[in-house]
Amino acid sequence: MRLRKIPQAGEYIRSYPEFAIVENTDLKGNWQTIFADKQQIHIEIGMGKGGFINEMARLAPDINFIGIEMYDSVLLKALKKLVENPLPNLRLLHANAANLTKFFAKGEVSKVYLNFCDPWPKSRHAKRRLTYKDFLAVYQEILKDDGMLQLKTDNRSLFEYSLLVLNHYGMKFADVSLDLHADPNAYPDNVMTEYERKFHGLGQPIYLLAATFCSEKEALNI
């Protein structure tokens, strides 16, 4: 489905530099300077309309959140939510996930969320999947040594593909769920995205995995 272009979206986004950062690489290594408090940073890649990242920031004021979106017509919707209800620990970034090392310094991020990203089902498009090895190298660069990568998806093929790629990459799985909502007590703090509510409402299982990268010392022992 083609993304609908919203006229003046870019202009609106640039009119709120206190909330939305547009291709500003000067913040690399200095993200703490734009938040009220210096605390760990969590990012969501492909935040969509921003429902998840907004709720996470509201529930966890002791964490600084950055929602990342490459399409200005989509980022616009998330920005409007933030303008209406500002949160001191949430900012938005207009950027492509492939370029995140331009915006974040080594070890600057504590957690990366990938929520219901495009599965790119055709084999020839595998390099576009956000769990492809080239993207994993980007996440490894910006995450702390004990930083976490978390994926939620309704797409079984993407989930299985991601398990294989992360395993081959030498990552350590902290959690794997074949049906996130089967036992509500297992994930009491789970914040649902818009897609998650939709697919869960249709009775589809939601898959989750959480993993960390091996440290250099651990990698030498593999």
HELIX and SHEET records of a PDB file:
HELIX    1   1 ALA A    9  ARG A   14  1                                   6    
HELIX    2   2 THR A   25  LEU A   27  5                                   3    
HELIX    3   3 TRP A   31  ILE A   34  5                                   4    
HELIX    4   4 GLY A   51  LEU A   59  1                                   9    
HELIX    5   5 ASP A   72  GLU A   84  1                                  13    
HELIX    6   6 ALA A   97  LYS A  102  5                                   6    
HELIX    7   7 SER A  123  ARG A  128  5                                   6    
HELIX    8   8 LYS A  133  ILE A  142  1                                  10    
HELIX    9   9 ARG A  156  HIS A  168  1                                  13    
HELIX   10  10 GLU A  194  GLY A  201  1                                   8    
HELIX   11  11 GLU A  216  ASN A  221  1                                   6    
SHEET    1   A 8 ALA A  20  VAL A  22  0                                        
SHEET    2   A 8 LEU A  90  HIS A  94  1                                        
SHEET    3   A 8 ASN A  64  GLU A  69  1                                        
SHEET    4   A 8 ILE A  41  ILE A  45  1                                        
SHEET    5   A 8 VAL A 109  ASN A 115  1                                        
SHEET    6   A 8 LEU A 143  THR A 153  1                                        
SHEET    7   A 8 TYR A 207  THR A 212 -1                                        
SHEET    8   A 8 LYS A 172  SER A 177 -1                                        
END                                                                             
